[in-house]
Amino acid sequence: MTSNAKREAMCLRKLVSRLFGEKLPTTIIHCNNQSHIRLTENLVFHDRSKHIDLEYHYIRDMVQRKVIKLKYIATEEHAVDILTKPLPLTKFAHFRGKLGVVENVSLAEREC
């Protein structure tokens, strides 16, 4: 999943830098996999990490060059879950607020 976000971030960074000719600050990608974050930050290879995809080595390189930064976010705080999973009403309202979407009561009343 991080690979897809990284690809999108790199494409958007290239587009913006070519359009505006600016050097962009570090792009932060939120990730809930702590071992993945540690693996990108640690330059030492361990026995358990010898069969890692090439994609992860590229992410590690981007992290070392400070182009992207992986930041941990708890699984319970993934606001994107509102788009991918059925949620209880309390969590739905919490994530809806985090996304900046507000309930329009006047529209809800008109439809009834």
C-alpha positions as CSV (number, residue, x, y, z in Angstrom):
1,M,0.0,0.0,0.0
2,T,2.8,2.4,0.8
3,S,4.3,1.6,-2.7
4,N,1.2,3.0,-4.3
5,A,1.1,6.1,-2.2
6,K,4.8,6.6,-2.9
7,R,4.3,6.3,-6.6
8,E,1.5,8.9,-6.5
9,A,3.6,11.2,-4.4
10,M,6.6,11.0,-6.7
11,C,4.5,11.7,-9.8
12,L,2.8,14.7,-8.2
13,R,6.1,16.0,-6.9
14,K,7.6,15.8,-10.4
15,L,4.5,17.4,-11.9
16,V,4.5,20.4,-9.5
17,S,8.3,20.9,-9.7
18,R,8.2,20.9,-13.5
19,L,5.2,23.2,-13.6
20,F,6.4,25.7,-11.1
21,G,10.2,25.1,-11.0
22,E,10.2,24.9,-7.2
23,K,12.0,22.6,-4.8
24,L,9.4,20.9,-2.7
25,P,9.5,20.1,1.0
26,T,9.5,16.5,2.2
27,T,6.3,14.6,1.4
28,I,4.8,12.9,4.4
29,I,3.1,9.5,3.8
30,H,1.1,8.1,6.7
31,C,1.6,4.4,7.3
32,N,0.3,2.0,10.0
33,N,3.1,-0.6,9.6
34,Q,5.8,0.3,12.1
35,S,8.2,-2.5,10.9
36,H,8.0,-1.0,7.4
37,I,8.9,2.4,8.8
38,R,11.8,1.1,10.8
39,L,13.1,-0.9,7.8
40,T,13.2,2.3,5.7
41,E,15.1,4.2,8.4
42,N,17.6,1.5,9.3
43,L,20.5,1.2,6.8
44,V,21.6,-2.2,8.2
45,F,20.2,-5.3,6.5
46,H,19.3,-8.1,8.7
47,D,18.9,-11.8,8.0
48,R,15.2,-11.5,8.1
49,S,15.1,-8.7,5.6
50,K,17.1,-10.2,2.7
51,H,14.1,-11.0,0.5
52,I,12.6,-7.5,0.3
53,D,11.0,-6.3,-2.9
54,L,12.9,-3.8,-5.0
55,E,10.1,-1.3,-4.3
56,Y,11.0,-1.1,-0.6
57,H,14.6,-0.4,-1.4
58,Y,13.4,2.5,-3.6
59,I,11.3,3.8,-0.7
60,R,14.3,3.5,1.6
61,D,16.4,5.5,-0.8
62,M,13.7,8.2,-1.0
63,V,13.5,8.3,2.8
64,Q,17.3,8.6,3.1
65,R,17.3,11.5,0.6
66,K,14.5,13.2,2.6
67,V,12.2,13.3,-0.4
68,I,9.5,11.4,1.5
69,K,9.0,10.6,5.1
70,L,6.9,7.8,6.5
71,K,5.0,8.7,9.6
72,Y,3.2,6.3,11.8
73,I,-0.5,6.6,12.3
74,A,-2.5,4.2,14.4
75,T,-4.9,1.9,12.5
76,E,-7.8,3.3,14.5
77,E,-7.0,6.8,13.2
78,H,-7.1,6.0,9.4
79,A,-9.6,8.5,8.1
80,V,-9.5,6.7,4.8
81,D,-11.5,3.9,6.4
82,I,-14.6,6.0,5.9
83,L,-14.3,5.4,2.2
84,T,-13.4,1.7,2.3
85,K,-15.3,0.1,5.3
86,P,-18.7,0.0,6.9
87,L,-18.2,1.9,10.2
88,P,-20.3,2.4,13.4
89,L,-22.0,5.8,13.4
90,T,-19.6,7.3,16.0
91,K,-16.5,6.4,14.0
92,F,-18.1,7.6,10.8
93,A,-18.9,11.0,12.4
94,H,-15.4,11.2,13.8
95,F,-13.7,10.5,10.4
96,R,-16.2,12.7,8.6
97,G,-15.1,15.6,10.9
98,K,-11.4,14.8,10.3
99,L,-12.0,15.1,6.5
100,G,-13.8,18.4,7.0
101,V,-17.1,17.2,5.7
102,V,-20.0,18.6,7.6
103,E,-23.6,17.4,7.7
104,N,-26.0,19.7,5.9
105,V,-29.1,19.4,8.1
106,S,-31.2,21.6,5.7
107,L,-30.7,19.2,2.8
108,A,-31.6,16.2,4.9
109,E,-34.8,17.9,6.1
110,R,-35.8,18.8,2.5
111,E,-35.5,15.3,1.2
112,C,-38.0,13.9,3.8
